[in-house]
Amino acid sequence: MKKIVSIAAGLLAAIAANAQTPQFRIDAGAAGIPVPHTMYGIFFEDINFAADGGLYAELVKNRSFEFDDPLMGWKRFGEVEVRNDGPFERCPHYVRISYAGHPVMFSGIENEGFFGMGIEEGKEYRFSVWARTSSKTVAKKGKKAPKPAASEWIRVALCDNNTMEEDQRFVIEDIEIVGSEWKKYEVVFTSPKTDPKATLRVTLVSDTEEEPWYRTDCCVDLEHISLFPVDVYNGDENGLRMDVAQTIADLKPGVFRFPGGCIVEGSTLETRYEWKKSVGPVENRPINMNRWEYTFDYRLFPDYMQSYGLGFYEYFRFAEEMGAEALPVISVGMACQFQNEEGPGPHAALHELQPYIDDALDLIEFANGPATSKWGKVRADMGHPAPFNLKYLAVGNEQWSDEYVKRLEPFVKQIRAKYPEIKLVGSSGPYRGGEWFEELWPEMRRLGADLVDEHFYAPETFFENNADRYDNYERGGTKVFAGEYACHGADGHKFNHFNAALMEAAFMTGLERNADVVEMATYAPLLAHVEGWQWRPDLIWFDNLSTIKTCSYYVQQLYSLYKGTDVLPLTMDGKPVEGKDGQRRLYASAVKDTKTGEYIVKVANLSEYSQEIEILFDKLPAAHKLGKATCTSLHSDNRVEENTIENPDAVAPVTTDVKVDGNTLKTRIGGRSFAVYRIKY
């Protein structure tokens, strides 16, 4: 009996809630708040194999044998020796492959890639290697060492080691290595099959099919062994994986923050990300330990290193190609505070900061300096003579306390003195509130930071209850950069489910409404490999051949694609629509887009039931007759539904036409839905 009464009470509540149609009033005649171009963007950090094995298209792991274990990622067979007197100063290791000791035995190496190599049928791949002929025999006392052979041959093969066919190799290419001087060799081939878990095998072979198969002095040296798909984003040879990069670019971001995150700090200052090591010839970029390599013993990836193949030049290029403002983050001379005790020990002392400040100044010159300047020439020599037109720079990532403030101050002074046009981004610490947050905001204003980076990873309740977070922030002066945020579902639901995305959509109406305070916002993290993740939720998931657009991805994309040019006042009963008392868990914001001639209204309905709403355009300019209207909505009946590799389109936006009557749009929004209404004028 109690259950029946409860159900009846719920039905009566739903009927009562729908008794009066909510009415949103938009002041269409208002001048509006300009929406910054940077309002919605992306934050890239090399976590979850986001760079090597992810966005960076290189398929070979440890291609220069520079990991702590030089053969990590490789299997060797026959006679293979690792040596360290190679042609590249910062990457000295290479392998010497020699006669296996028997005429019919092979010597060689095989690379496993990143959870295998994703190879696609009909696609072209570029194999390259630096190589020379060599001599296995060393000089005896009083005698000269034998000269290397004039040429040797290596056989390059893509292999399916799980096949039941006779031959594991499905691509075979022979390359003649000529002479004892280091040279780069390259071959392009087309794959006859798709294999998400292929391997790359390189063997030493004879230059003849006649017996004996090998000479006993057969020997070759190999360095920087690389395999790239030819089809990469924007055609750059040292480029980005096409599907991952395109999925990111389809967000149409206004700002691109890189390369982190905690990797900027490093577990120690010695392992921090150093941008100068990430530019110049790719063969001479050194390996760096990744901050996430040994961080979690419950999700451990000890082979997670940074090749620096995806470096600052590539980041700047990607930002430019997407039409996004670049926002590089550089070290403030502090190691990761989460991983180190309080005190000066792990960090650079104040009198030791000048090299770190010089790195910041040199980075601006690399980005904006003429091709005749020292670092502008490095950029020009890499293929980009024109400046990148850098406007923003973040100093420090997620630092806190007076240790950060004291180190940031000399950065601000020297950067302001030399490059006053650069907007500087400071930190408010790792949390969305609390002691450090409250202490840092006044200090950032005192130092004259242009933006303050706020981070908040929080449960559903935070995102549902804080759409008004920025309503009462100080207007003018220092702006907000919501640099890292994501809804972390409670009750074991810390993954990319629909309800988390819906909460984010509701919260983001407050970002949009306060575009005069919030200059930019980026969800985090951006990328995760399904076999190599250490943190979730993440915006885009991928395996070796495909990508997954999460529910949160679609929310971010809808905001970014339809951010408009000017925010318009939108109210319900004279108040902003923020899900407060009497607002039926509805959230809304409105913009106009003078470029496309549209009014755009975003509405999130967090309630379980569908609701009729009226959207009234008050003070509509005489020239603005409302015309065709559409609704793009995101909805799921299952709160924890997510898009997966097996079902990537479980939740996706659907667009339908809606009707406008005069200056009013009457419509119904489904329960647990996010909708974007676009009305032509």
N, C-alpha and C positions, 0 to 999 in steps of 0.2 A: 504493500500500500504506500509506504514511504517513497519507493522508487517511482511509482506513478505520479505522486504529488510533485516530486522533484522534476520529472520530465515536463509536467504541465506548467510548473513555475518557469522553467527555462523557455518554453514556447511563448508564454505570456510576456516574458522579458524581451524576447526577440521582437514580438509584435509591437510592444510599447516603444522599443528603440526605433522601429521603422515608422512610427505613427506620424512623425513630422519629418519631411524631407530636408536633410542638411543643405544649406545654401551657402555656396562660396561666392563671395563678392570680390571681383578683381577691379582695381582702379586702373582702367586701361588708358586714362588720360595722364597718369603720373609720368614724370620724367624718367623715373626708374633708376636703379643702381647699376652701373656698368658691371658686366660679368667679366672678370679677368680671363684672358686667353688661357692662362695657366690653371684655371679653376679645378679641372679634373685631369689627373695625370697618372703616371706609373712610377713605381719604385722598384728598381732591380737590385737584388742582393744575391751574391753567389752562395746560396743555401739550397739544399735539396737538389744538388747537381744542376743548378740553373744555368751555369756558364759551360764549363767543360762537361760534355755529355748532355747538354741542353741547347741553349740558344746558340752557342758557338758550334759551327757545323763540323768541326774536326771529329773524325770517327775513331782515331787512334788514341788510346790512353798511354801516357808516359812516352810520347813519341821521341823525346830526346834523351831518355834514360837518365833523367835527373831526379827521380823520386829518391827518397831515403834508401829504399831498396831499388837499385837501378833497373832491375828486371821485373818489378811489380807490374802486372798487366800483361806480361810476356811469358810464354813458355819457350824454352830453348831445347834444342836437340842436336846431337853431334858435338862439334867443337865450336863453342861460342865463348868469347871472352869480352868482358866489359873493360874499356880503357877510358882514361880521363885526360888525354892530351889532344882533344879535338880542335876543330877550326874556329869554334865560337867561344869567346872569352868567358861569357857568363853561363854557357851550357857546354862544358868541356867533354861530357861523356859520349861515348859511341860504342858500337859493338864491332868486334872483329870475328868474322865467320870463316872458318878454315876447313880444309880437307878432314873428313870425318874419321879417317883411319882405315877405311876399307873402300874399295872401288865401287861398291854398290850400296853404301850407306850415305845418308844425307845429313848435312848440317844446316841449321836454320833457326828461325824464330817465328812465333805465332802470337798475334795480339788479340786479346779478348774484347777490346773496345769497352764501351760503357754499358754494362749489362748486355753485351753483344753489340753488333753493328747492324743498324737498320738499313737494309739494302732493298731497293725497289726495282721491279722488272721494267725494262725499257729506259731506265734513268742512266745518265752518264756519271762516271766517277773519275776523279783525278788523283792518281797515285804519284807521290813525289818523294825523293830521297836525296840526301847529299851522300856521295860515295866516292871511293877511290879503290884502285887495286893496291894490294899490299903484299907483304911477305911474312909467312908464318915463322920462318927461320931467322933467328937473330945472329948477329955477327959473332964469330968466335974470336978469341984473343989473337990479335995480329992478322986477322983476315977481314975482308969486307963482307958485309951482309949481302946475300943474293938480291938482285934487282927484282922488283915486282913484275909480274907478267904484264905484257902490253895491254891486255884486256881480260876481264872475267865476265861471267854471266850470272845474274840472279833471276830467279823465277818468282813472280808475284802471283798469288792466288787468293781469291775469295772462297771461303769454305763453309759448307754446312756440315758440321761435325756430327749431327744427329740423323743424317740421311741414311736410308737403307739402300741407296744406289751404290754402285761399285766405287765411284769416284766422289770423294767429298768436295772436290774443287769444282766450282761452277763458273769461275773466271780464271783464265791462265794467261799471263803476259810475261814474256822474257825480255830482259833489259841488259844490254851490253854496257859494262862499266869499263871505260877506256882511260888508262893512264893513272899515275900515282898522285895526281893533284886532286884536291877536293872539288867536285863539281855537282851541280844540281841536275838530277835526271827526273823526267816526268813522262807519264803515259796516261792517256784517257781511254777508258773502255766503257762499254754498255753492258749492264747486267741482264742476263737472260731470265732471271727469276727474282721473286721477292723472298727475302729472308730477314726476319726481325732480329735474329741472333747469329749473324754471320761472324766469321773471324777472318783475320788477314794473316796469310802465311807467306814468309819470304825464305826461300831456300837458295843455297849456292849450287849452281849446276855447271856442267861442262859446256864449252862452246862447240862441241861435236857430238854426234850421236854414235860415234865409233868407240870400240873398246880401246883402252880402258876408259871408264866413264869419267873419272877424275884424275887430274895430276896430283901428286902428293904435296906439291907446293901451292895448290889452289887456295887463294885467300883474298878476302874483300872486306873493307871497312864501310860501315853504314851509320849515318847520323840523321836525326830529324826525319823519321819515317812518318809520312802523312798520307791521309786519305780523306778527300773532301767530295761531296756531291758537287757536280758542276753547276747544278741549278740551286743557287743560293740567293738570299734576299738581295736585291739590287745588283746582282752580278759581281759583287766583290769577291776576289779569289780567296782571301783570308776572311771568309764571310760568315753569315748567320744562317742557321737552318731555316729553310723557307717557310714551312708551315708554322713553326713557333713564332718567328719574327712577324709573319703576316697576321697571325692571330693577335699579337701585341699591337701592331700598327692599326688594326681594325678598330681598336679602342679610340683612335683619333686623340691621343693624349696631348694635353697642352704643355706638360712639363715631364721631364724624364730625369729622375733622381738615380744616381749610380755612384760607386759600385756597391754600396752598403750604407748603413748597417754595421753590424759588429765587426765585419771583416776589415773595415777601415781602421779600427782600433787595434785588432789583433789580440791574441791571448797574451802576447808580449809585444813590446815595441819592435822587436826584431822581426816579428811575423805580421806586422801591420801591412795593409795594402800600400804599396809605394808606386805612385802613378808613373814615375820616371822609368821604372823597370818594365812597364807595360807598353812602351812605345818603341819605335825603331824596328829594325828587321826582326821578324817573328822568330827566326832561328836563334836569335841571341837574347830572347826574353827569358829570364830565369824562372824556375819553379818557386812557388811560395806555399808554405803550409796554409791550409784553410782553417779559419777560426772554428769551423764546424767539424773538423776531422775527428777530434777526440772528445767532443763536447758531451755526447750522450752515450753511456755504456749500454743503454737499452736499445739504441738505434745507431750502431757503430759502423762507420765507413772509413777505415784506416787508409784507404786508397784515394781519399778525397783531397786532392791537391789543386792548386791554381797554376795553370800553365802560363797565364798572362797572355795567351793567344788572343783572347777577347780583352783588349786593353782600352785605354782612354781614347785613343784615336778612333777605334771601332765604336765606342760608346757615343762620341761626338758625331760621328757619321750617321749612326742610327737615329739619334735625336734629330739631326738635320733632315734626314730622309722622311721622318714621320711628321715634320713640321712642329716639333716640340721644343720648348726651351730646355737646354741642358742644365742640370743642377748637380754638378760633381760635389762629392763630400770628401774632405781631406782631414788628415789626422791633426789634432790639436796638441799632440805630444803626450797623449794619455793612452795607456793600454786599457783593455776592457775592464771596467770597474766591477762588473759582475764576477769576473774571474780572478780578481786580485784584491788583496787586503787594502783597507784605507791607508793613506799615507803616501809619501812621495816616492817610495821605493820602486814601484813598477813604472813610474812615469818620468818623463824628462823634467829635470829641474828647470826653474825659470831661466837661469843663465845658460841653459842648453837648448833653448827654444829656437834660436835663429835659423838653424838648418830646416826646421819644420816650417817656419814662416817663409823662408826662401822657396821651399817647395810650392807653397801657395802662390807666391808672386810669379814663380816660373810657370806654374800651370796657367795662369791668366795670359802670360806671354805666349805660351804654346797655343792657346785657343784663339787669341786675338791679335797677337803681335804680327808685324810685317814679316814677309819671307826672308828678309835680310837680318832679322834678329836671331839670337842664338836658338831659342826654343821655337820661334816661328819657322825657322829653317828646318828643324826636325819635322814639323807638321808638313811643310811644303815638300820635303824630300819623300814623305810617305804618300804624297799624291794629292794634297789639298793646299795649294798656294794661298787661296783666299782664307781670311779669318773665319772662325766658327761663330763669331759674334756672341760670345758668352756674356750673360747678364747676371747670373746668380752663382753664388758659391757658399756652401755650407761648411763651417769649421767645427769639427767634432760631430759625433753622431748622437749618442744618448748619454752624454756625460752629465754629472751633477756635482753639487757642493761648491764651496769656494775654490777648491782645487781647479775646477774647470774655469770659473770666472777669472781667476788670476792668470791663467794661461791664455784665455781667449783675448784678453784686453790688448796685449801687444800685437796680436794678429790684426785686430780691428784697426789699431792706430796705423800700422804700416801699410795695410791694404788700402785704407781710406786715403792715405797720403799719396800713394802712387796710382791707384785706380779708384777714384771716388765714384765712378759710374756703376761699379759692381755692387749689386744688392747682396748683403751678407745675412746668412741664416744661422741663428744660434739655437741652443737646445733648452728645453724646459725639463729635461730629465726623462727617465723611462716610464713615468706613470702619469695618469691623467689628472692627478691632484696630489695633495699631501704636502709635506714640509718642503721637499726639494722643489716641487713645482711652484709653490708660493714664494720661495726665496729667489728662484731663478728669473721669473718674469720681470720683477722690478730691475734686476741686474741687467737683463737683456735690453730693457728700455734705457737704462743709464748708459750702457755702452753704445747705444745707437744701432742695435741690430735691426735690420729691415723686416725680418720675419723671425718668428719663434716656432721651432719644430715641436709639435705636440704628438705624443704617441698614446694610443689607447687600444689595447686588446682587452675586450670586455665581454661579459655575458649578455644575453638577450635583454635583460632588464635595463641595463645601461642604455642600450640603443633605443629601447622603447620609451624611456623616461627622459631622455636628454636631447630631444630635437630643439630645445630652447637653449642649449649650452652657450651659444654665442650671441644670444639676443641682447645681453647686458654687458658684453665686452666693451672696453674703451674704444671709441671711434677715433680714427686718425692715428698717425704715428705707426708704431710697430704692428705688423699684420700677423695673422696666424697661418702657419703651414701645418695642416693635419697630415703629418708625414708618414705615419704608420698606424693603421687601424684595421680592425676586422672583428666581426662578431664571433666569439668563441662559445659555441653552444654548451649549455649546462647539461647535467645528468648524462654524461658519457657521449654527448653529441658534438664533440669538438671536431667537426669535419664540415665539408662544404654542402650543407643541406639547405633546402629551400627557405626554411623559417629564418635561418641566420641572414640570408640575403634579403628577405623581406624586412627584417629589423634594420638592416643597413640602409635600405631604400627609405624607410621612414625617417631615420636619423639624418640622411642626406638632404631632406627638404630644409632642414635647419642650416646646413652648410650653404645651400643655394640662397636661402632667404637673407643670409648674412654675408653676401659676397663683398660687402664693403669692409668686412673684418677678415674673412677667410680668403686669402689670395690663391691658395693651392691646396689640394688634398690628394693623397695617394694611398690606395689600399695596399696591404702588405701581408705576407710576401707575394711576389708576382708569380713565380714558377715552382713546379715540383715534378720530379720524375717519379712515376708510380712505383718504381723499384728502389728508389734512392732517397726518399724523403726523410727529413728529421723534424719537420715542423708542419703543422697544419692548423687551420685551413689555409689554402693558397688559391690565387685567382685562376691560374691556368695549370692544368695537369697534362702530362704527356708521357708517352712511352717512346720506343725507338722509331715508330712510324706515324704516330697520330697525336692529336691534341684534344683536350677536353675543355670546353668552355663551361665553367661552373655557373650556377645560378647567380653568384656574386658578380661574375664576369658580365652577365647580361645587365645587371643593375648598373654597374659602372659604365658600361657602353651606352645605355639609354640616357644616363645623365650627361655623358660627354658628347654624344652625337647631338643632343638637343639641349645644350646649355644655354642657347640664346645669346642675346647681346645685352639685355637689360632686365633686371629683376623688378617685377611689379608687386605692389602690395596685394596680398590675398588674405581675406579674413572670413571668419564665421562668427556671427553675432559680435562683430567688432574686434575679434581677437585672432591672432595667428593660429593656423590649424596645426596643432602640435600634439594631438592625442590626449589633451587634458580633459578634466571633468566636463561631461556633457558633449564631448566631441566624438564620442562613439568609436574611439581608437582609430580615428581618421587623421591623416597627415597630408599636407599639401603645400605646394609652392608654385609660383607662376613666373614666367619670363615672356618677353617678346623677342623676336628675332628679326631685326630690321634688314638683315641680309636675305632672308628667305621669305619675309612677309608673313610671319606666323605668330600666333599666340600659342604658348606651350604650357600646359598645366600638368604637373606631376602629382599623383595621388596614391597614397598607400593606405590600404584598408587592412588593419591588423585583426579585426574582429572575425569571428567564425561565419558570419552571415553576410550575404550580399546586401548592398544598400543603394537606394536611389539617391542621387545627388543632383543639385542644380548648380551650374557654374554661370554666374551673371557677370557680364562685362559692363561695368559702370563707366560713365564719362567716355564712352567710345568715340574717338575722333570721327568726324563726319566722313572722312575719306576711307575709314576702315570698316567697310561692310564685310561681315563675317561670311565666309564661304565654305568650301569643302573641309570636312573634319575627319580625322582618323583617331583610333585608339589602339595603341600598342600595349598589350598587357602581358604580365608574367604571373602565372598562377599554378598552384599544385594543391590537390586534395590531401596530399600526404606531407605533413609538416617536415619530415626528415628525408624527403626524396632528394636524390642527388644525381647529377650526370656522371656517367662512368664510361670507361673504355668500351664496355659491352653495350651500353645504352647512352651514347653521348648526347642525345636529344630528348631525354626524358622530360626536361623542363626547358622550354624555349619560348621566346616572345611570339605572340600572335597578333597580327594587325587586322582590324576590321574598320569599316566605315561607321561613322556616327553622324547624327543629324543635328544641325543647329537651327533654332527657331528665333529669328531676330537677333537679339544680343544675348540669348540664353542657350546653353547646352544642357539638356536634360539626359541623364544616362544612368546606368546601373553598374556599379563596380562589384565584382565578385568578392566573397569572403576570402581572406588571406590572399590578397592580390596587390600587385603594383601596376599602375596604369599611367601611360603618358598620352595625353590628349594634345593633338596638334590641329589648330584651327587656322586656316588660311584667311588673310584679310586683304 
